[in-house]
C-alpha cells in the first residue's frame, strides 16, 4: 500500500510521534484522527512560540500543518486509477 505522504512528512511522524510507515499504513480512521490532532497541537504550540517580530512559520509548524490537513480518505493513494 502506498501512502499519500511526502518523505518529509514521514520523517516528521517518525521523529515527533515515533511512527513508522508500516504503522501508518495500518491505522484506523480513529488512529489517524488522533495523529492529526497531535499535529494540530504541535502547529498551535509552534505558532504560540513564534516571536512577535517574526511572521514566518517554522518548518516544524509547516509540516505539522500539512499532516493535520490530511483526511483519512486522502491518506492512501489510489493505486490503479488513472
C-alpha positions as CSV (number, residue, x, y, z in Angstrom):
1,X,0.0,0.0,0.0
2,X,1.3,3.4,-0.8
3,X,0.7,6.5,1.4
4,X,-0.1,9.9,0.2
5,X,2.6,11.4,2.4
6,X,5.9,13.0,1.5
7,X,9.3,11.8,2.7
8,X,9.4,14.9,4.9
9,X,6.0,14.1,6.5
10,X,7.1,10.5,7.1
11,X,10.3,11.7,8.7
12,X,8.4,14.2,10.9
13,X,5.9,11.5,12.1
14,X,8.8,9.2,12.9
15,X,10.8,11.9,14.8
16,X,7.9,13.6,16.6
17,X,5.5,10.7,17.2
18,X,7.7,7.6,16.8
19,X,5.5,6.3,13.9
20,X,7.0,4.1,11.2
21,X,5.4,4.0,7.7
22,X,4.0,0.5,8.3
23,X,2.3,1.7,11.4
24,X,0.6,4.5,9.5
25,X,-0.4,2.1,6.7
26,X,-2.4,0.0,9.2
27,X,-4.1,2.9,11.1
28,X,-7.8,3.0,11.5
29,X,-9.7,6.2,10.9
30,X,-9.7,6.9,14.7
31,X,-6.0,6.4,15.0
32,X,-5.3,8.7,12.0
33,X,-7.6,11.3,13.6
34,X,-5.5,11.1,16.8
35,X,-2.3,11.7,14.7
36,X,-3.9,14.7,13.0
37,X,-4.9,16.1,16.4
38,X,-1.4,15.7,17.8
39,X,0.0,17.5,14.7
40,X,-2.6,20.3,15.2
41,X,-1.3,20.7,18.8
42,X,2.3,20.9,17.5
43,X,1.2,23.5,15.0
44,X,-0.5,25.5,17.7
45,X,2.5,25.3,20.0
46,X,4.8,26.5,17.3
47,X,2.6,29.4,16.4
48,X,2.2,30.5,20.0
49,X,6.0,30.4,20.5
50,X,6.6,32.4,17.3
51,X,8.4,35.7,18.3
52,X,6.2,38.8,17.7
53,X,8.8,40.3,15.2
54,X,8.8,37.1,13.1
55,X,5.9,36.3,10.8
56,X,7.3,33.2,9.1
57,X,6.2,29.8,10.4
58,X,8.9,27.2,11.3
59,X,9.5,24.2,9.1
60,X,8.2,22.0,12.0
61,X,5.0,24.1,12.0
62,X,4.5,23.8,8.3
63,X,5.0,20.0,8.2
64,X,2.6,19.6,11.2
65,X,0.0,21.7,9.4
66,X,0.4,19.7,6.2
67,X,-0.3,16.5,8.1
68,X,-3.1,17.9,10.2
69,X,-4.9,18.8,6.9
70,X,-4.8,15.2,5.5
71,X,-8.1,13.4,6.0
72,X,-8.2,9.7,6.3
73,X,-9.8,9.3,2.9
74,X,-6.8,11.1,1.4
75,X,-4.1,9.2,3.3
76,X,-3.8,6.3,0.8
77,X,-3.0,6.8,-2.9
78,X,-5.5,5.4,-5.4
79,X,-3.3,2.7,-7.0
80,X,-4.5,1.6,-10.4
81,X,-6.6,4.7,-11.1
82,X,-5.8,7.0,-14.0
